[in-house]
Amino acid sequence: MWIRIPLFNLLIVSLLGIILRYKIAFSLPFIQQKNLLHGHSHFAFSGWVTQVLMYLLIRQLKHDTVLNIERKYSWLLYANLFTAFGMLVSFPIEGYGPFAILFSTLSVFVSYAFAILYLKDLNRQSAKKIANHWFRAAVFFNAFSSLGAFGLAFIMIRKIIMQQWSLAAVYFFLHFQYNGWFFFACVGLLVAVIENQIVNRIFLKKIFILFLLTCFPAYFLSVLWLPLPLPIFLFIPVAAVLQLIAWIMLANWFIKKRNQFIEIPLFSKRLFVLSAVAISLKLVLQIVSTIPALSQLAFGFRPIVIGYLHLVLLGVITIFILSYITAFEVRSVSSSLKTGITIFVAGIILNELLLMLQGITDLSYIGLPFISEMLLIAAVVLFTGLLKMNLSLANKKTKQ
């Protein structure tokens, strides 16, 4: 159930994406684009990624204890689901109104409760696992990211008319969600699998430390347009390069040890590879963005920002989660499920290519004919793949 619900939520996210793209290409005067966009993004974070990652992290606790962990955490899963649907309904109707703010705040409190409870259970475990370091960092960053949300609320309440500070608060939340909570949870899940085999634990811990220490200064990659002190500005490209080095070391280790993971289905391995390619591209783009002239251009054109955010959320995180689910959570991956995932991945690639083309042409101040219609088609492809995936899983059982 807790796998099918988040995937159904992702289907809803995709449907909202179609509506947003349709309104840009044609006309839906009764839809407030900005409000619907808020509902789309908040529900994607809470209803899809956070919901499924919370469950998968809980499953890891279940593997290491005799307690009925899922029942212990079920109220948190339901609470997160409640706040997610609250934001899904309230944001499109009222934007940043009372109910939307209420559900957003409740969502933050759920993340706090989950972090406290999960950290307590991790600390009770006698086995000292490297994966637990990633999990601790992940739930910390999930709670820590809320400072950006509260900062934005403070700016709105005080009516501070400085867009750069509002953007800085938004990017603070996004960075520690994307590169903190999402990324560390996903790598932790992967490390938990390989850690049971003969691995170099010292090596894996070094990789963790590198990513942990660079996660904080990497935030400034998102706000290079702020008047940053020179020491911070100089350290930003160092952090970006260190992250790429850490990733290359980890990826190279996986390539050398690939024969040890033959029990993972070939289809899941291919998805892992696609996710790895996406994160490699993301880390390279981070380094490129430290070039002042390029960073100013990139942040000035919306398609580039949207393309980058979708690259991380869909290309890196979502494809990884699908690879993990098909490898370890679904009893048998049917041809129908494979087809659905393949269509969905094709939609991701098409969407990223179109956004990249749109960004390049915008940089040259050249209009790309029918780009809005083509992006709408990409959104429909994404929805079609997700619909087929959900229908396929409707009669499937997950591993318990």
Backbone hydrogen bonds, N-H to C=O, Kabsch-Sander energy under -0.5 kcal/mol:
donor,donor_aa,acceptor,acceptor_aa,energy
5,I,1,M,-2.6
7,L,3,I,-1.5
8,F,4,R,-2.2
9,N,5,I,-2.4
10,L,6,P,-2.2
11,L,7,L,-1.4
12,I,8,F,-1.7
13,V,9,N,-2.3
14,S,10,L,-2.3
15,L,11,L,-2.1
16,L,12,I,-2.4
17,G,13,V,-1.8
18,I,14,S,-1.8
19,I,15,L,-1.9
20,L,16,L,-2.5
21,R,17,G,-2.4
22,Y,18,I,-2.7
23,K,19,I,-2.3
24,I,20,L,-1.4
25,A,21,R,-2.2
26,F,22,Y,-3.1
31,I,28,L,-2.1
32,Q,30,F,-0.5
33,Q,31,I,-0.9
36,L,32,Q,-2.7
37,L,33,Q,-2.3
38,H,34,K,-1.9
39,G,35,N,-2.0
40,H,36,L,-2.7
41,S,37,L,-2.5
42,H,38,H,-2.6
43,F,39,G,-2.1
44,A,40,H,-1.7
45,F,41,S,-2.1
46,S,42,H,-2.7
47,G,43,F,-1.7
48,W,43,F,-1.0
48,W,44,A,-0.6
49,V,44,A,-2.0
50,T,45,F,-3.1
51,Q,46,S,-0.9
52,V,48,W,-2.2
53,L,49,V,-2.7
54,M,50,T,-2.5
55,Y,51,Q,-1.6
56,L,52,V,-2.4
57,L,53,L,-2.6
58,I,54,M,-2.1
59,R,55,Y,-2.3
60,Q,56,L,-1.3
61,L,57,L,-1.4
62,K,58,I,-1.9
63,H,59,R,-1.5
64,D,60,Q,-0.7
64,D,61,L,-0.9
65,T,62,K,-0.9
69,I,67,L,-2.0
72,K,68,N,-1.6
73,Y,69,I,-1.9
74,S,70,E,-0.9
76,L,73,Y,-0.9
77,L,73,Y,-1.8
78,Y,74,S,-2.6
79,A,75,W,-2.2
80,N,76,L,-2.6
81,L,77,L,-1.9
82,F,78,Y,-2.4
83,T,79,A,-2.3
84,A,80,N,-2.2
85,F,81,L,-2.3
86,G,82,F,-1.9
87,M,83,T,-2.2
88,L,84,A,-2.0
89,V,85,F,-1.8
90,S,86,G,-2.6
91,F,87,M,-2.0
93,I,89,V,-0.9
94,E,90,S,-2.8
95,G,90,S,-0.5
95,G,91,F,-2.5
97,G,95,G,-2.2
101,I,97,G,-2.5
102,L,98,P,-2.2
103,F,99,F,-2.7
104,S,100,A,-2.2
105,T,101,I,-2.5
106,L,102,L,-2.5
107,S,103,F,-2.1
108,V,104,S,-1.7
109,F,105,T,-2.1
110,V,106,L,-2.0
111,S,107,S,-1.8
112,Y,108,V,-1.9
113,A,109,F,-2.5
114,F,110,V,-2.7
115,A,111,S,-2.2
116,I,112,Y,-2.5
117,L,113,A,-2.5
118,Y,114,F,-2.8
119,L,115,A,-2.4
120,K,116,I,-1.8
121,D,117,L,-1.9
122,L,118,Y,-2.4
123,N,119,L,-2.2
124,R,120,K,-1.0
125,Q,121,D,-0.6
125,Q,122,L,-1.0
129,K,127,A,-1.0
132,N,129,K,-0.5
133,H,129,K,-0.6
133,H,130,I,-1.1
134,W,130,I,-1.1
135,F,131,A,-2.2
136,R,132,N,-2.6
137,A,133,H,-2.3
138,A,134,W,-2.4
139,V,135,F,-2.3
140,F,136,R,-1.8
141,F,137,A,-2.7
142,N,138,A,-2.0
143,A,139,V,-1.7
144,F,140,F,-3.1
145,S,141,F,-2.3
146,S,143,A,-1.3
147,L,144,F,-1.8
148,G,145,S,-1.5
149,A,145,S,-0.8
150,F,146,S,-2.8
151,G,147,L,-2.2
152,L,148,G,-2.2
153,A,149,A,-2.1
154,F,150,F,-2.3
155,I,151,G,-2.1
156,M,152,L,-2.3
157,I,153,A,-2.7
158,R,154,F,-2.6
160,I,155,I,-2.3
161,I,159,K,-0.7
162,M,160,I,-1.8
165,W,162,M,-1.0
166,S,162,M,-1.5
167,L,163,Q,-2.7
168,A,164,Q,-2.0
169,A,165,W,-2.0
170,V,166,S,-2.2
171,Y,167,L,-3.0
172,F,168,A,-1.6
173,F,169,A,-1.9
174,L,170,V,-2.6
175,H,171,Y,-2.9
176,F,172,F,-2.0
177,Q,173,F,-1.1
178,Y,174,L,-3.2
179,N,175,H,-2.6
180,G,175,H,-0.6
181,W,176,F,-2.4
182,F,177,Q,-3.3
183,F,178,Y,-1.4
184,F,180,G,-2.4
185,A,181,W,-1.6
186,C,182,F,-2.2
187,V,183,F,-2.5
188,G,184,F,-2.1
189,L,185,A,-2.1
190,L,186,C,-1.8
191,V,187,V,-2.9
192,A,188,G,-2.3
193,V,189,L,-1.0
194,I,190,L,-2.0
195,E,191,V,-2.3
196,N,193,V,-0.8
197,Q,194,I,-1.6
199,V,197,Q,-1.0
201,R,199,V,-1.2
204,L,200,N,-2.0
205,K,201,R,-2.1
206,K,202,I,-1.9
207,I,203,F,-2.0
208,F,204,L,-2.0
209,I,205,K,-2.4
210,L,206,K,-2.3
211,F,207,I,-2.2
212,L,208,F,-2.7
213,L,209,I,-2.7
214,T,210,L,-1.6
215,C,211,F,-1.1
216,F,212,L,-0.7
218,A,214,T,-1.7
219,Y,216,F,-1.4
220,F,217,P,-1.4
221,L,218,A,-1.5
222,S,219,Y,-2.2
223,V,220,F,-0.7
224,L,221,L,-0.5
226,L,223,V,-2.1
228,L,226,L,-2.1
233,F,229,P,-2.5
234,L,230,L,-2.5
235,F,231,P,-1.4
236,I,232,I,-1.4
238,V,234,L,-0.6
239,A,235,F,-2.4
240,A,236,I,-2.1
241,V,237,P,-2.4
242,L,238,V,-2.5
243,Q,239,A,-2.0
244,L,240,A,-1.8
245,I,241,V,-2.5
246,A,242,L,-2.6
247,W,243,Q,-2.2
248,I,244,L,-2.6
249,M,245,I,-2.4
250,L,246,A,-2.1
251,A,247,W,-3.2
252,N,248,I,-2.7
253,W,249,M,-1.8
254,F,250,L,-2.1
255,I,251,A,-2.2
256,K,252,N,-2.0
257,K,253,W,-1.8
258,R,255,I,-0.9
260,Q,257,K,-2.3
261,F,258,R,-1.5
262,I,259,N,-0.6
264,I,261,F,-1.4
269,K,265,P,-2.2
270,R,266,L,-2.2
271,L,267,F,-1.5
272,F,268,S,-2.4
273,V,269,K,-2.3
274,L,270,R,-2.1
275,S,271,L,-2.4
276,A,272,F,-2.3
277,V,273,V,-2.4
278,A,274,L,-2.2
279,I,275,S,-2.3
280,S,276,A,-2.0
281,L,277,V,-2.3
282,K,278,A,-2.3
283,L,279,I,-2.4
284,V,280,S,-2.0
285,L,281,L,-2.4
286,Q,282,K,-1.7
287,I,283,L,-1.5
288,V,284,V,-2.2
289,S,285,L,-2.3
290,T,287,I,-1.3
291,I,288,V,-1.7
294,L,291,I,-0.5
295,S,291,I,-2.6
296,Q,292,P,-2.1
297,L,293,A,-1.5
298,A,294,L,-2.8
299,F,295,S,-2.5
300,G,296,Q,-0.7
301,F,298,A,-1.3
302,R,300,G,-0.5
304,I,301,F,-0.9
305,V,301,F,-1.4
306,I,302,R,-2.9
307,G,303,P,-2.5
308,Y,304,I,-2.2
309,L,305,V,-2.5
310,H,306,I,-2.6
311,L,307,G,-2.1
312,V,308,Y,-1.9
313,L,309,L,-2.7
314,L,310,H,-2.6
315,G,310,H,-1.4
316,V,311,L,-1.5
317,I,312,V,-2.8
318,T,313,L,-1.9
319,I,314,L,-1.7
320,F,316,V,-1.4
321,I,317,I,-2.6
322,L,318,T,-2.5
323,S,319,I,-2.2
324,Y,320,F,-2.7
325,I,321,I,-2.8
326,T,322,L,-2.4
327,A,323,S,-1.4
328,F,324,Y,-2.6
329,E,325,I,-2.3
330,V,325,I,-1.9
331,R,397,K,-1.6
334,S,332,S,-0.9
338,K,334,S,-2.3
339,T,335,S,-2.3
340,G,336,S,-2.3
341,I,337,L,-2.5
342,T,338,K,-2.6
343,I,339,T,-2.5
344,F,340,G,-2.3
345,V,341,I,-2.9
346,A,342,T,-2.3
347,G,343,I,-2.1
348,I,344,F,-1.9
349,I,345,V,-2.4
350,L,346,A,-2.6
351,N,347,G,-2.7
352,E,348,I,-2.5
353,L,349,I,-2.4
354,L,350,L,-2.4
355,L,351,N,-2.3
356,M,352,E,-2.4
357,L,353,L,-2.5
358,Q,354,L,-2.7
359,G,355,L,-2.5
360,I,356,M,-2.6
361,T,357,L,-2.5
362,D,358,Q,-2.2
363,L,359,G,-2.1
364,S,360,I,-1.2
365,Y,362,D,-1.5
366,I,361,T,-3.3
371,I,368,L,-1.5
374,M,370,F,-2.2
375,L,371,I,-2.3
376,L,372,S,-1.6
377,I,373,E,-1.9
378,A,374,M,-2.1
379,A,375,L,-2.0
380,V,376,L,-2.0
381,V,377,I,-2.2
382,L,378,A,-2.2
383,F,379,A,-2.2
384,T,380,V,-2.6
385,G,381,V,-2.3
386,L,382,L,-2.1
387,L,383,F,-2.7
388,K,384,T,-2.1
389,M,385,G,-2.1
390,N,386,L,-2.6
391,L,387,L,-2.3
392,S,388,K,-2.1
393,L,389,M,-2.1
394,A,390,N,-1.1
395,N,392,S,-0.5
396,K,393,L,-1.4
399,K,329,E,-3.1
